[in-house]
Amino acid sequence: MKQIKNVIASPGLTGFFFDDQAAIKNNAVEDGATYYGKIETPGFSNIRQAGESISIMLILDDGQVAYGDCAAVQYSGTGGRDPLFLAKEFISIINKEIAHLLIGKDLKSFKSLAELVDNYSKNGCKLHTAIRYGVTQALLDAVAKAKYCTRTEVVLQEYGLKSILKPIPIFCQTGDDRYLNADKIIIKHADVLPHGLINNVDAKLGKHGEKLLGYIKWLKERIKKIGDENYEPIFHVDVYGTIGLAFNNNLEEMVDYLLDLEKVSSPFKIRIEGPVDAGSKTEQIKSLKLLRNSLKESNSSVEIVADEWCNSLEDIKDFVDAEAADMVQIKTPDLGGINNIIEAVLYCKQHGIGAYQGGTCNETDRSAQICTDIALATRPNQVLAKPGMGVDEGLMIVYNEMQRILTLLKYKDSQGV
């Protein structure tokens, strides 16, 4: 049985930035690619700063090297998430504690090794979610290398899942360049768009929601103009609680506005992520459930997607059990170990709630590839094209990894391997 011989780590960059969400919501001044104003989230030195990662390398006793990348979300330190992840503050923990924990371990079970890392604590505190995320990616890669199979096959085998050799819908996000990047998405026929990054009332939603309504009208017409008659994407817009801010959390007014969005987007299906931010998990569940039920009473097909305050596997289970949303974003770096991503997708599916295996623009090519591999085993409703906000790169990474693995597994099936 192959074993882990050593653990080493290198600092890296991510595909985007760390952003102080609170400062941006409170009208920080945008200047080119950066922002100016008062910093409001602890740990930040600027409202926007370079995204950082740590690459984990597990040296196997046969000389092979397994890789995974530690990364945290763009809006770190808010919505109940772990604080800002800076490489210089955490790399020594990996080189010492993680190395001590893993060296000499047999590579016979990803699940048991992932749970060992994910549950590890010191002085009553678990490791930062970003560390658990990256180390467990490397562990999945290591077990796959030890067994001479794909990472997807390891997940299928260990979780008793059925192999379905079909692509999963890919969700592309435009970022702030929501017109030019929407064109890119339409031309490449991504399944879900645009995200839109609607994170400020005045600049992006509009005080009465008029700016988003106008954008959705434009998007629909743009698809008609440069798409083709067979292209029928789903509209999925992340509004970061700004609908609640614009309408003072008035339920009737928010429902009316969402119905207007539905009319404007028709015949395309629309999902709204994070319509309100109630400030805590308990209140968020209450608010989203009330909004979802009111929409259903209005015979609306608008789908509510949970994001803020829905960070851990336990959080996701609470939102699902409460039927507080039509779909839950499984924001991959927030869950820590990727074993939790697997469990979260399976839990959503078992309970009839949509599973959106998301993540953040602030990840790396490696974390995106491994997330794609596990999604091909667990089959969420959609996966995020990541990292970055440029569309082309993230879509390429996720699409190409998906097609590689599907083609390889089909080949192995045809050969009886």
C-alpha positions in Angstrom: 0.0 0.0 0.0 1.4 3.4 -1.0 2.0 6.0 1.6 2.6 9.7 2.0 6.4 10.3 2.3 6.4 14.0 2.8 4.3 17.2 2.6 5.5 20.4 1.1 3.8 23.7 0.2 4.4 26.8 -2.0 2.7 30.2 -2.0 0.5 31.1 -5.0 -1.9 33.5 -6.5 -5.6 32.9 -7.2 -7.7 33.8 -10.2 -9.1 37.0 -8.7 -9.0 39.2 -5.6 -10.0 39.4 -1.9 -12.7 42.1 -1.6 -14.0 43.8 1.5 -17.7 43.2 0.8 -19.0 45.5 3.6 -17.0 48.4 2.3 -18.2 47.9 -1.3 -21.8 47.6 -0.1 -21.4 50.9 1.7 -20.4 52.8 -1.4 -16.6 52.5 -1.6 -15.4 54.5 -4.6 -14.5 52.3 -7.6 -11.4 53.4 -9.5 -10.4 51.1 -12.4 -9.7 47.7 -10.9 -9.5 48.9 -7.4 -11.6 50.7 -4.7 -11.0 53.5 -2.3 -12.7 54.2 1.0 -12.9 53.0 4.6 -11.9 49.4 5.2 -14.7 47.6 7.1 -13.7 43.9 7.3 -11.0 42.9 9.8 -7.8 41.6 8.3 -7.9 43.6 5.1 -5.2 46.1 4.3 -7.1 47.4 1.2 -10.7 47.1 0.1 -9.4 45.0 -2.8 -6.2 43.1 -2.5 -4.5 40.2 -4.4 -6.0 36.8 -3.9 -3.6 34.3 -2.4 -3.4 30.5 -2.3 -1.1 27.8 -1.1 -0.3 24.8 -3.2 -0.1 21.5 -1.3 2.2 18.8 -2.6 2.1 15.3 -1.2 5.2 13.3 -2.0 4.3 9.6 -2.3 6.7 6.8 -1.4 6.9 5.8 -5.1 8.0 9.3 -6.2 4.6 10.4 -7.5 3.4 13.9 -6.4 -0.3 14.7 -5.6 -1.5 18.3 -5.7 -4.2 20.5 -4.2 -4.7 24.2 -3.7 -5.8 26.0 -0.6 -8.0 29.0 -1.5 -10.7 31.1 0.2 -13.6 33.1 -1.2 -13.5 36.6 -2.7 -15.6 37.9 0.2 -13.7 36.4 3.1 -14.4 37.4 6.6 -18.1 38.2 6.1 -21.4 36.3 6.3 -20.0 33.9 9.0 -17.0 32.9 6.9 -13.4 32.3 8.1 -11.1 35.3 8.1 -8.8 36.5 5.3 -6.4 33.7 4.0 -2.9 35.0 3.6 -0.2 32.6 2.6 2.5 33.9 4.9 0.3 33.4 7.9 -0.6 29.8 7.2 2.1 28.1 5.2 4.1 27.2 8.4 1.0 25.4 9.8 1.0 23.2 6.7 4.7 22.5 6.8 4.6 21.5 10.4 1.1 20.4 11.6 -0.2 18.9 8.4 3.1 17.2 7.6 3.1 15.7 11.1 -0.5 14.5 10.7 -0.1 12.9 7.3 3.4 11.6 6.8 3.4 7.8 6.9 -0.4 7.5 6.3 -1.6 4.7 3.9 -3.4 5.8 0.8 -6.2 3.3 0.9 -9.2 5.6 1.6 -9.7 9.2 0.6 -12.8 9.5 2.9 -11.0 8.5 6.1 -8.0 10.7 5.4 -10.2 13.7 4.5 -12.2 13.3 7.7 -8.9 13.1 9.7 -7.8 16.5 8.3 -11.2 18.1 8.4 -11.8 17.2 12.0 -8.3 18.0 13.2 -8.2 20.7 15.8 -5.7 22.5 18.0 -6.7 24.3 21.2 -10.3 23.6 20.3 -10.0 25.3 16.9 -10.2 23.6 13.5 -7.9 24.5 10.7 -8.8 27.4 8.4 -11.3 26.2 5.8 -8.9 27.1 3.0 -6.3 24.7 4.5 -8.8 21.9 4.8 -10.0 22.5 1.3 -6.5 22.3 -0.3 -5.1 19.4 1.7 -8.2 17.2 1.0 -7.9 18.0 -2.7 -4.3 16.7 -2.6 -5.5 13.6 -0.6 -8.1 12.8 -3.3 -5.4 13.1 -6.0 -3.0 11.0 -3.9 -5.5 8.1 -3.5 -6.3 8.2 -7.2 -2.6 8.0 -8.0 -2.1 5.2 -5.6 -5.0 3.3 -7.2 -4.2 4.2 -10.8 -7.6 5.6 -11.5 -9.3 9.0 -11.9 -10.4 11.1 -8.9 -14.0 10.8 -10.1 -13.7 7.0 -9.8 -12.4 7.2 -6.2 -15.5 9.2 -5.2 -17.8 6.9 -7.1 -16.3 3.9 -5.4 -16.0 5.2 -1.8 -19.5 6.8 -1.7 -21.3 4.0 -3.6 -22.5 6.2 -6.5 -23.6 5.3 -9.9 -21.5 6.5 -12.8 -23.5 8.8 -15.2 -21.4 9.7 -18.2 -23.0 13.0 -19.1 -21.9 16.7 -18.8 -23.2 18.8 -15.9 -24.6 22.3 -16.7 -21.9 25.0 -16.3 -22.7 28.4 -14.8 -20.6 31.4 -16.0 -20.3 34.7 -14.2 -19.7 38.0 -15.9 -18.3 39.9 -13.0 -18.6 43.7 -13.3 -18.1 43.6 -17.1 -21.6 42.3 -17.4 -22.2 43.3 -21.0 -19.0 42.2 -22.8 -18.7 39.0 -20.7 -22.3 38.1 -21.3 -21.5 38.2 -25.1 -18.7 35.7 -24.4 -21.0 33.4 -22.5 -23.7 33.5 -25.1 -21.2 32.8 -28.0 -19.9 29.8 -26.1 -23.4 28.6 -25.1 -22.8 28.2 -21.4 -25.8 26.6 -19.7 -26.4 29.3 -17.0 -25.6 33.0 -16.8 -24.8 35.8 -15.9 -24.4 36.0 -12.1 -23.9 39.7 -12.6 -22.2 40.7 -9.4 -25.1 42.9 -8.2 -23.5 43.9 -4.9 -24.4 47.6 -4.6 -27.9 49.1 -4.7 -27.2 52.5 -6.2 -24.6 51.4 -8.8 -26.0 48.0 -9.9 -29.5 47.2 -8.7 -31.0 50.6 -8.7 -32.8 52.2 -5.8 -36.0 50.7 -7.1 -34.4 47.7 -8.8 -34.6 49.5 -12.2 -31.0 48.9 -13.2 -31.2 45.1 -12.8 -34.6 45.0 -14.7 -33.0 47.0 -17.5 -30.0 44.6 -17.6 -32.2 41.5 -17.7 -34.2 43.0 -20.6 -30.9 43.7 -22.4 -29.6 40.2 -21.7 -32.8 38.5 -23.1 -32.6 40.6 -26.3 -28.9 40.0 -26.6 -29.4 36.2 -26.6 -32.0 36.6 -29.3 -29.6 38.7 -31.4 -26.3 36.8 -31.1 -27.4 33.4 -29.8 -29.3 30.8 -31.8 -32.8 29.4 -31.6 -31.7 26.3 -29.7 -29.8 28.2 -27.0 -32.0 28.4 -23.9 -29.9 29.2 -20.8 -31.1 29.7 -17.3 -30.7 33.2 -15.8 -29.1 33.1 -12.4 -28.4 36.5 -10.7 -26.5 37.0 -7.4 -27.8 40.1 -5.7 -25.9 39.9 -2.4 -28.9 41.0 -0.3 -29.4 44.2 -2.3 -33.1 43.6 -3.0 -33.7 43.5 0.8 -31.7 46.7 1.1 -33.5 48.5 -1.7 -37.0 47.6 -0.5 -36.3 47.8 3.3 -37.0 44.0 3.6 -40.7 44.7 2.8 -41.9 41.2 1.8 -44.8 42.4 -0.4 -42.5 44.9 -2.3 -39.8 42.3 -2.7 -42.2 39.7 -4.1 -43.6 42.2 -6.5 -40.1 43.1 -7.7 -39.2 39.4 -8.2 -42.4 38.9 -10.2 -41.3 41.8 -12.4 -38.0 40.2 -12.9 -39.7 37.0 -13.9 -41.9 38.8 -16.5 -38.9 40.5 -17.9 -36.8 37.4 -18.2 -39.5 35.2 -19.7 -39.3 32.8 -21.5 -36.0 32.1 -19.7 -36.1 30.6 -16.2 -34.7 32.9 -13.5 -32.9 32.2 -10.2 -32.1 34.9 -7.7 -29.3 34.2 -5.3 -29.1 36.0 -1.9 -32.1 38.3 -2.3 -31.8 39.4 1.3 -29.0 39.3 3.9 -30.7 39.0 7.3 -27.5 39.1 9.4 -27.5 35.7 10.9 -28.2 32.1 9.9 -31.4 31.8 11.9 -32.9 35.0 10.5 -31.6 34.2 7.0 -33.5 30.9 7.0 -36.6 32.6 8.2 -36.4 35.4 5.6 -35.7 33.1 2.6 -38.4 30.6 3.6 -41.0 33.4 3.9 -39.9 34.9 0.5 -39.9 31.5 -1.2 -43.4 30.6 0.2 -44.8 34.0 -0.8 -43.5 33.5 -4.4 -45.1 30.0 -4.5 -48.4 31.5 -3.4 -48.1 33.9 -6.3 -47.7 31.0 -8.7 -44.2 32.2 -9.5 -41.5 30.0 -10.9 -38.7 32.3 -9.6 -36.2 30.1 -7.7 -34.5 31.4 -4.6 -30.9 30.4 -4.1 -29.3 30.4 -0.6 -25.7 31.7 -0.2 -24.9 34.0 2.7 -24.9 32.3 6.1 -25.0 28.9 4.4 -21.4 28.1 4.6 -20.7 24.7 6.3 -22.2 21.3 5.7 -24.2 21.7 8.8 -25.5 25.1 7.6 -26.5 23.6 4.3 -28.4 20.8 6.0 -30.2 23.4 8.1 -31.3 25.4 5.1 -32.4 22.2 3.3 -34.3 20.8 6.2 -36.1 24.2 6.6 -36.9 24.2 2.9 -35.7 27.8 2.9 -34.5 27.8 -0.8 -35.1 26.1 -4.1 -31.4 25.7 -4.5 -28.4 26.0 -2.2 -25.0 27.2 -3.3 -22.4 24.8 -2.0 -19.6 27.4 -1.9 -16.8 24.9 -2.1 -13.9 26.7 -0.2 -16.3 27.6 2.7 -17.0 23.9 3.5 -13.4 23.0 4.3 -12.7 19.4 3.3 -13.9 18.5 -0.1 -15.5 15.4 1.6 -18.1 17.9 2.9 -18.8 19.1 -0.7 -19.6 15.5 -1.6 -21.9 15.1 1.4 -23.6 18.4 0.8 -24.5 17.7 -2.9 -25.8 14.2 -1.9 -27.9 15.7 0.9 -29.5 18.3 -1.3 -30.4 15.7 -3.9 -31.8 13.3 -1.3 -34.1 16.0 -0.1 -35.3 17.4 -3.4 -33.4 20.7 -3.2 -31.3 22.0 -6.1 -27.5 21.6 -5.6 -25.4 24.3 -7.1 -21.7 23.3 -6.6 -20.3 26.8 -6.7 -17.2 28.3 -5.2 -15.5 31.6 -6.0 -13.7 33.5 -8.7 -10.9 33.6 -6.2 -9.8 30.0 -6.6 -7.2 28.3 -8.8 -7.1 26.1 -11.8 -6.3 23.1 -9.6 -9.2 23.5 -7.2 -11.5 24.0 -10.2 -10.3 20.8 -11.8 -10.8 18.7 -8.7 -14.2 20.2 -7.9 -15.2 19.2 -11.5 -14.0 15.7 -10.9 -16.1 15.2 -7.7 -19.1 16.8 -9.4 -19.0 14.2 -12.1 -19.5 11.6 -9.4 -22.1 13.4 -7.3 -24.1 15.1 -10.1 -25.1 18.5 -8.8 -27.6 20.6 -10.8 -24.9 23.0 -12.0 -21.3 23.8 -11.4 -19.5 27.1 -11.5 -17.0 28.0 -14.2 -14.0 29.1 -12.1 -11.6 30.8 -11.3 -11.5 34.4 -12.4 -14.1 36.8 -13.9 -13.0 36.7 -17.5 -15.4 33.9 -18.6 -13.0 32.3 -21.1 -10.4 30.9 -18.7 -12.8 29.5 -16.0 -15.1 28.0 -18.6 -12.2 26.5 -20.4 -10.8 24.9 -17.3 -14.1 23.4 -16.1 -15.4 22.4 -19.5 -12.1 20.8 -20.6 -11.7 18.9 -17.4 -15.3 17.6 -17.6 -14.8 16.4 -21.2 -11.4 14.8 -20.5 -12.8 12.7 -17.6 -16.0 11.8 -19.4 -14.1 10.7 -22.5 -11.6 8.7 -20.4 -14.3 7.0 -18.4 -16.2 6.1 -21.6 -13.1 4.7 -23.0 -12.4 2.6 -19.9 -16.0 1.3 -20.0 -15.6 0.3 -23.7 -12.4 -1.6 -22.8 -14.0 -3.3 -19.8 -11.4 -1.7 -17.5 
